[in-house]
């Protein structure tokens, strides 16, 4: 929080329900694992 006065807006945003469809939409923007995960330790 940059200012205490922002707490109310942050709590409101955090309690806003998300539609189920959002997860599929977000998943479509995640790069393939080989592009962002570290290789397994040997």
Rosetta constraint file for C-alpha pairs under 8 A:
AtomPair CA 1 CA 6 HARMONIC 6.91 0.50
AtomPair CA 1 CA 7 HARMONIC 7.22 0.50
AtomPair CA 2 CA 6 HARMONIC 7.45 0.50
AtomPair CA 3 CA 7 HARMONIC 7.62 0.50
AtomPair CA 6 CA 10 HARMONIC 6.27 0.50
AtomPair CA 7 CA 11 HARMONIC 6.13 0.50
AtomPair CA 8 CA 12 HARMONIC 6.21 0.50
AtomPair CA 9 CA 13 HARMONIC 6.14 0.50
AtomPair CA 10 CA 14 HARMONIC 6.08 0.50
AtomPair CA 11 CA 15 HARMONIC 6.20 0.50
AtomPair CA 12 CA 16 HARMONIC 6.35 0.50
AtomPair CA 18 CA 22 HARMONIC 6.91 0.50
AtomPair CA 20 CA 24 HARMONIC 7.93 0.50
AtomPair CA 21 CA 25 HARMONIC 6.52 0.50
AtomPair CA 22 CA 26 HARMONIC 6.05 0.50
AtomPair CA 23 CA 27 HARMONIC 5.98 0.50
AtomPair CA 24 CA 28 HARMONIC 6.30 0.50
AtomPair CA 25 CA 29 HARMONIC 7.11 0.50
AtomPair CA 26 CA 30 HARMONIC 6.95 0.50
AtomPair CA 31 CA 35 HARMONIC 6.44 0.50
AtomPair CA 31 CA 36 HARMONIC 7.25 0.50
AtomPair CA 32 CA 36 HARMONIC 7.24 0.50
AtomPair CA 33 CA 37 HARMONIC 5.49 0.50
AtomPair CA 34 CA 38 HARMONIC 7.75 0.50
AtomPair CA 34 CA 39 HARMONIC 7.89 0.50
